């Protein structure tokens, strides 16, 4: 339809930003999604299709939200009950946001943190989802070439959100399974030093608490380590608390905001910034409700101005303001959501536990961090990706390989459990069981075939020993040659 | 304050610069209005806001539609998708039904003289985001976009702030009704070359804000030839395309591109939004339409930072797919805008004020140069603006905030208030003008 243009011609016409791969879509994190899109599971129409377990979405309480909306037509400006507000709301584009929206968000954030922190509605800034929130904070806090340190493993899209258009770098703070992937002071110092040596200016640390993909919450000790470190270095601490409302088990969630109370001058509050959203807690990713909350006035002002590039639709602000002002409802929702997540988590972990698969012990999030290290032939990323390919193509489950999260140890996989219904989860568990049983059968068969009485001779000498040659990679052959 | 040693790392240079542009008088007037807003009953002597280009003349048509079509408002069984599906929908391709509806709406506005492929529509949260996004895609930091003056003050922020791209003005003046000339384009381009700044594109607003005029066909042809010759992009911000209320008929760059058989169209991109034509700025619905497939793909990826709420997409898809409704809306809206325009022009003329002859938009470009007899400078213009704000209690936008190279022009909006408020605004300005030029000049 459009006249053909040579690739080079087109290339030169666009910016470097447009032609690099900062968009991050070349990551294998997305390959699984593509496999799913090409062959999506459906219980009746495509029962052999790929089950999507790579999407960190919370679909467990949408029925409650739907019920609330049906009972409150006045929350929509398009219904007869809400129509009187249509004109005012449709016209409202002030980047401060509707005051009732900001207040409702501030109250909700407090509620999610068990009422232990009070949030100031004047510090609530809107953004285009948490995606937009992260980018705004990067633009406010860092110049191109500067860096933020980030604990691994981390959510793959941070690479895009924090770096693509900002030119800011993300440098890893290496965490390992030896201590449950907790952030240590040594790891922080090491990452910082490495940046210093490479002449890269570190502007801050970016953490996600609860963690994606680990599903764990940070303990007070770790939070203290982070606060002490960033204060000492006089750098920023950006906390993505998008999963704060998905904590379903002990230990209880401690938000960074609880560690920096107003009267305690230990930590410089000007360095603390939060990003969150309603995409996970409420399960409303389509509505694009992102929040930047900062204790730094200059950052609030700058972020607010930048929010012009990604304001929340006033129609949506109005709906959310109504919904979140319903204290009884939000209380019920949060508690029911935790219950349902806990149940799901238990079903999944006990299910795969019976097949001998362990997950990192977790108490939050919409996923498990599954340990498949013992299934790897070698402790390498290549083997992890091989295994992942098998899982996607043969077992037909889209799970996310740890390497796409920059995990330093091959063999870990993130598996989501809240974005599918109960029956689909059971089907996924059945497939995992079959896969593990098949592997066990193959292993037993291989071992039997490697045992001396069944070996075939390769040379006269071997003949006398009665050894067998099932395949050139038999360990027995290697041992004798 | 604390026991910390030494200052902390500085914020970004972006956070501490003032490229956000809010120190401009364009915004100072808004602040004055916010402090003392006119209200017919509660504050009849307050400031009347005439600096806000909003369209409030056709809301009743939308309200009526929603009343008659309850399925557009909820997620019921007759709705396009259930609540659950909608709430989860965050695909940056956007709701297919919505893209189709936008494409057909854009076609209707252009009287069917251009076709829009829904697959080339990228959705963003407002035209603000669309313009910034395109700039990120088409230019590197340090590069420049050419923009004819006078232009919308918000461009200084939208196109430059986070992108670090420069704007080089293409100077237009009243000698030919501020039309863009080839000479002005060439001059601006040469200036950039001398300064060793790489020009990546030309951004035009058609119809123009603040002029309120649609660009003529022959100027548009010249512009297309110019960008092709220089191998640069053309961004046509057509946000006011639905508000062309008098001849000459609106000619979109889309029509020209089609007439040329899509030759060299890979450098043409159109920005549109529902904020002006439908009067829904709060809903944040902007779009980029590009003839360049790579731009479409990249823009779509970048739109992740600025998606349109799926709740809003669903509601509008329903409304905009109703071609009978949209056809009637477009026609009625134009008519009402024309009536408003004629009303304000008449009122201004009676007060002794001339405007640039306009045929589109939500504002007039008024000529107050005769009042700057003694000081036809930017400073004089700003003093006159302040005088009008403080004494006449009208917030209008000074031409200098739009980078107009001639002092004395002001933009006056007429569609963001009731007719009775407009009447009062005109009365005030008439009284002011009756003081006479000498008197006023002495006050400036």
Interface residues (C-beta under 8 A of the other chain):
Chain A: X1 X2 X3 X5 X9 X10 X13 X14 X15 X16 X17 X18 X23 X25 X57 X59 X62 X65 X66 X69 X73 X76 X78 X79 X80 X83 X86 X87 X89 X90 X91 X92 X93 X128 X129 X131 X132 X135 X139 X140 X141 X142 X143 X144 X146 X160 X161 X164 X165 X201 X202 X203 X204 X231 X234 X235 X236 X265 X266 X267 X268 X270 X271 X279 X283 X284 X285 X286 X287 X288 X296 X298 X299 X302 X305 X306 X308 X309 X310 X311 X312 X313 X314 X315 X316 X319
Chain B: X1 X2 X3 X4 X5 X6 X7 X8 X9 X11 X12 X13 X14 X15 X16 X20 X22 X54 X56 X59 X62 X63 X66 X67 X70 X72 X73 X74 X75 X83 X84 X86 X87 X88 X89 X90 X117 X125 X126 X128 X129 X132 X136 X137 X138 X139 X140 X141 X143 X157 X158 X162 X200 X231 X233 X261 X262 X263 X264 X265 X266 X267 X275 X279 X280 X281 X282 X283 X284 X285 X291 X292 X293 X294 X295 X298 X301 X302 X304 X305 X306 X307 X308 X309 X310 X311 X312 X315
